[in-house]
Amino acid sequence: MSSMVIAPACGTDRPQTTLLQGRPGPTVGVEEEFVLVDRLTGRPAARGPHVVQAASAVLGDQVQAEFLSAQVEVCTGPTTELSELRAELSLLRKVLGEVAASEGCLLVATGTPVIPPGSPPTVTPGERYGRMAARWPSLVGSYDGMVCGCHIHIGADGRAQALALANHMRPWLPVLQALAANSPFSLGKDSGWASRRSVEHARWPGVGPAPLLDEAGYERLADHLVKTGTLLDRRMIYWYARPSEHVPTLEIRVCDVNADLDVVLLLTALVRGLATALLLDIGDGRPPPDLPTGCLHAAHRLAARHGLAGEGLDPARGEYAPALALTERLLVRAAPGLAATGDLELAEELFHRVRRSGGGAARQRAAYLRRGHLSDVVSDLVRATAVAG
């Protein structure tokens, strides 16, 4: 990275590394959603409740059911060390994969199923999921409605700080979305999108960029969305960055789940490094960038369309640039925070690995092009999901 010469973005031209030295970084935690597929057909298999019940004997509440019964979710505990995070994610995947195999299915980390289900997906039994299905029946049972994300939690000193971080991070979330894109296939075909998950998930109310809000504004808006029936409850606030309702964190929800743990670690490092650096701006009373709504939505759409392979949009500058160049800008912006937490060298190494591979969407397409078989894509994803290290 020493060879890069990139202008700092959003008016952040002061050196920050010295100011951040000695400050502990925020804690991080990750939630990963997976598809369970039949080991013979590669189609989504509605065995989630059985897998969760069996895995919970080992993992406790770190494994949970998801909305659709062909999905499962795991969550790590909070940590300040990325090496610990990797080890825990590896263990969670290993245990869940072994339990899935005992149920005749395989664990797959992909934003959308590669091979479509043979019948409409079923909703996991439960009171809340039942109410959601009844309220939005058009979104339930769709063959292309199964999506899996990776949610990154950053520890925050209260909801006010979480919202301040969300406000300042908005220009950078399209870059994370492009970096995480891992869902090119939908309904058994190449969708033309790097992150088809982003398109399908946006059908639900509450999905999209977070508005600029302080704590009082958040409380008013959250109450309004629930009281008017726009959302079932606050847990349905699916903004790309939201304060968690049950733990003191900011939750970044814009990423596809990725089979490659290198991508997951890079995303987490960048989110924490960026948050650590932005806390200085927040502490200095700098206002967050007020981004044109159309520009922000366009940036997210380009990120979902192209991933790392094409053009992106910097919503703060209003400038188009290659997605990889925007990722380099993010790495430079986050570098002071990464250095402060001791993660800069790791982030640079992981970035270069992902840059060489092209990311998850490129890997899925490459697996398909070898023989033109969707089963090859599933097999590659299963192997990558299972790799621990």
N, C-alpha and C positions, 0 to 999 in steps of 0.2 A: 504493500500500500504506500510505501514511501515515494513511489514514482508518480502517484496521482497528484495532480494540481487542479483542485476543484474549488470554485468560489463557495464560501459558506452561504447557506440559505437563510432566508427570513431574518436578516439583520443580526446574525449571531457571529460577529466578526471579532469578538474579543477572545483572548486565550482563557480557557476555563480549567485546564487540567490541574494547574497549581491550586486553584480555588477549591477543587473537589478532592484533593489529596487528603487522605485520612478520614474521609466521610464514608461510613458503611453504606453500601448500596441497599436498595429496597429488597425485600424478600420476593421470590418468584415461585409460582406454581403453575402447573399445566393440566388442563383437561383434554383428553383425546376421545373422540367418538369413532367407532369402527363399524364396518359392515361385516356381518357373519354370512359366509357363502357356503353353499353345499359343496362338499369336497369332490363330488363327481361332476356336477353341472356348472359350478361357478356362479349359480344364481343366488340372490339373497335368500337366506334360510331363516324362517321365523322361529328361532330357537333362543332368542335373547333372554327371556325370563328364566329358562332352564340353566343357561350358562351363568347368568348373574347369581342365581341361587347357589350353584355349585362353587363358583369362584369366591363368593363372599365368605366361605368357610376359611379361606386363606387370607383374602384381601379386606375383609370387613366392608365398611362403607366406602372404601376406595373404588369399588366397582358398583355401577348403578345401571338400571334399565334406562333406555331411551324411549322417545315417543313411539317409534315403530319397532315391532318385535323382532326385526332382523338386525337391530343395532344394539350396541352396548357402549358404555362409557367408563373410563377410568380417570381418576384424579390423583395427583401427587399431593404430598404435604408441602407446606412452605419451606423454602430453603434459601440460603444466601450463596450456595456453591453450585455452579453449573455441573460439576463432576458428580455431585450427589443427585442432581436432577436427572442426569443421563442414566445413572445407575438405577434410580427408582423407576423411571419410564421403562427401562429394559426389563426390570423384574415384573412390572405390571403386565407388560406385553407377553412375557414368557408364561406367566401363570394363566393369563386369559387364553392364550393360544393353546396351551395344553388342555384346558377345560373344554374349549371349543372343539378340539379334536376328539375328545371323548363323547361329544354330542354329534359327531359326524359332520362337523363343519370347520371352516377355516377363518382365521381372523385377517381382515384386509383393511389397510389404512388408505382410503381413497375418498375424495370429496363426494363422488357419486358412484353408484355401482357401474362396473364396466359392462357386465351382462345383465340385462333387465330381469326383474322377477318374472316368474311364470304365471303369477296371479297377482291381483292387486295387493299391495302391502297391508298388513294388519296392524292395528294400534295395540300397544302394550296395555294389558288390563290395568285399571287404576282410575280413581275418581277424577283426578285432575285431567288426565289424558282423555278420559271419556267426555268431559265437559268441553275440552278443546275440539275434539272431533265433532261434537254436536254443534258447536258454534260456527265452525268453519268446515262444513262437509265437503266443499269443493276442493279443499286442499288435502283431503284425506283419501287414501286409496289410489292416488295418482301413481302410475308406473314410474314417473320421473321425479317423484317428490321426496325421495330418500336422500338426505344430505348429511355429511359428516364434517364437523369442524374441529379445529384445534384452538382452544381458548387459553390465553396466557394471562395470568393474574400477577399484578404488581402490587406489593404491599403499599398502603397509603396511610397517612396519619389522619384518618377521618374522611368523611364524605366530601367535605369542602376541598381537601387536597386532591382527592380522586377526580373530582369534576374539573378542577383547575388543570390537572394533567391531561384529561380528556380534551379539554379546549385547546391546549397547546400542541397536542399530538395529531390533530386532525389532518394537517397537510401531509403527514408521513404515512398514514394508514393505507392509502392506495399502493405505496411502494411495498409494504408488508404483504398486501393482498397479491401483488404480482409475484413476489418472491415465493409465496406459499402455494401458488396455483397448482392444483393436482387433481383436476377432474375434467379431462377433455372429452370423455365418453359419456353418452346419455342415450338410453333406449337402444343400446347395442351399436351405436354409430358414433363417429367423431363429430362432436357438436359444433366444431369450429371455434369453441371457446377454450381457453386454458383453464378457467375456473367456471365450469357450468354450475357448480354448486352455488356460486354467487347469484346466478340468475334464478335458479329454482328456489333458493332460500328467500329471495326478495318477494316471493308471492305472499309471505306471511306479513301481517301487520306488525309494526314495531321494528322492522329490519331496515337499516340504512345508517347514514352518517348521523352522529349525535349532534343535536343543536348546541349552540353556545349557552351554557347555563351555569349559574351559581347554585348554592345549596337550596336557597329559598325557591328559586325558579324550578329546580328539579322537583322539589316536593310538590309544588303546584301542578306542574305538568304531569307528573306520575299519577297524582290523585285524579286529575281530569281524565287521563286516558283510561283509567279503570272505571271511574264513575259513569262515563259516557258509553261504556261497553266496547270501546275501541280495542282494548286489551282485556283478557280475562283477569290478569293480576299483574303485579309489578315484575314478576319473573318473566313475563312476555315482553319486557323492554329489551329488544334484541339489537339495540344500537351497536355499531361497530366498536364503540368504546363506552362502557357503562360502569357506574359504581355497583359493586356487588351488593345484593340485599342481605346476604347472610355472613359475609366475611369482610374485614376492612381492606378491600383491594379495589383497584381499577382492573376491569376485565376487558381484554382486547379480543374481539370476536370476529375479526375479518378474515381469518386464515382458514384454508382447507387443512384437513388432517393430512399428514405426510408419512409415507412409509419409511423414508430415510430419516433416521434420528439426527443426522447432521443438520438437516433443514430445521427440525424442531429446535435444536440447540441454538442455531444461528438466529432464528426468529426471536427466541426468548432473550438471547444476549442483546440483540438490537433494541428490543422493547425496553429492557431494563437500562441499557446504556443511554438511550434517548431520554427516558424518564429521569434518570439521574442528572443528566445535563440540563434538562428543562426546568428542574426544580430551582436552579439558580435564577432563571428568568422569572419564575413565579415568585421567588423570594424577593427579587428586586422590584416587584410590582409591574413588570412588563405585561402589557395586554396581549392576549392571544391573537393570532392573525384572524381577521374577519374575512373569510373566504367567500367569494361568490358561489351561491348554491349550485348554479348550473355548472360551474367550473369543477367543483368538488365532485359532483355526480359523474361528470364526464371523465374525471381522473379515475374514479372507481370502475367505470365501465370499460375503459381502455385496459386497466389492470386485469380485469376479469377476462377480457377478450384475448389479450396477447401474452399475459404472464411476463416472463423475462425475454420473450422472443421478438418483441416489436416495439412500437412507439408507446410512450406514456406521456402523462401530463403532470407538470408540477403546478398544483392548484394555487400555491402561494405566489408564484411568479407569473402564472398564466402562460407558461412556455411548454411547448412540446419537446421531448427529448427521448432518446432510446431508454427503454426500461432499465437496462443495466447501468446506464449513466445515473439515473435517478437512485438506483440502489447504492451506487458509490457515494452519492451525495448524502444519503442516509447514514452510511457508515462513517463518513467524515463528521457529520453532525453529532452522531452518537459517540464518537471517539473519546472525547473527554470523560464521559461517563463510563465507557468501557475500560479506559485506562484506570480510572479511580477504583473500579471493582476488580481489576486484575484480569479482565476478559478481552482486552484488545487483541492480543496475539491470536487467541483462539478464534475470535470473530473474523479476523482477517483470513486465517487459514480456512475456516469453514466457508467463508464467502467465495474464495477462489475455487474450492471444491464444487460448490453449487454452480458457480459460473461455468466451470468446465462441463458439468453434466447438463446444464440448461434447465434444471429444476424438475419437479415431479411430472408436470404435463408433458415435457419433452421426453422424459423417460418412458412414460406410458405409450406415447406415440411410437417411439423407437422399438419398443417390444412388439407392438402390433405390426409394424412394417417389416419385421424380419420374415414373417410367414403369412401375414394377413389373418391371424387367428386371435380372436379376443381372449381365448383361453390362455394364450401366452402372456397377455397383459396381466391377467389375474394371477397366474403362477409367479410372475416376476414380483408383483405386489405382495403376495403371500410371503415369498422369501425375504424381501426387504423388510416387511413388517416384523418378521420373526427374528431378524438379526439383532443380537444384543451386543453392546460395546460402546 
